């Protein structure tokens, strides 16, 4: 009996290890279905999200950065405006629904970097469990409906954190470019520059000329921010 239970357990483990990407896809599908079932189709966007919406609408109509807005974190609105420019409807609410759907899609896609980040610390089954907890989090489900900056911020933060913890130097430097991108979405990205530089220093502390090398990620961060700051 014990041998049979051990074989069943071994078969389950082998299945998980062999089809972990397929299981991750199923987890994403479950998260997407849950978000669509309870999706607030008839509710308009409100507060800051409405401001992002009108910025995206104006940019998609004008074809350039609109004037008259006084908030600097416009990257999310610029991204949404790309989809608005290819979408046609006579109802404003349809455009609001589109913005919410973009938030849902980004929220579901985030399970990929979440899973990869978990893989750096735990085995495949626990990484899948981490992705499952993430996708089923009630708070994150609600945030994905809002159509605001929370979901793209979490996606970019997770990717940048995965990159900075990588052993690939190109990915490490790329983490600072992504860090700059989500600084353009939310202010918190600016605060995270210091922890990322500390991680960079720790990972390269045994190398020669480490202090001059710190200038490279700072320059990458600043170069990406400068055009938007201007």
Secondary structure, DSSP 8 states (H G I E B T S, - for coil): -HHHHHHHHHHHHHHHHHSHHHHHHHHHHHHHHHHHHT--TT----HHHHHHHHHHHHHHHHSS--SS---S--HHHHHHHHHHHT---S-HHHHHHHHHHHHHHHHHHHHHHHHHHHHTTS-HHHHHHHHHHHHT-HHHHHHHHHTSSHHHHHHHHHHHHHHHTSS-HHHHHHHHHHHHHHHTT-THHHHHHHHHHHHHHHHTTTSTTHHHHHHHHHHHHHHHHHHHH-
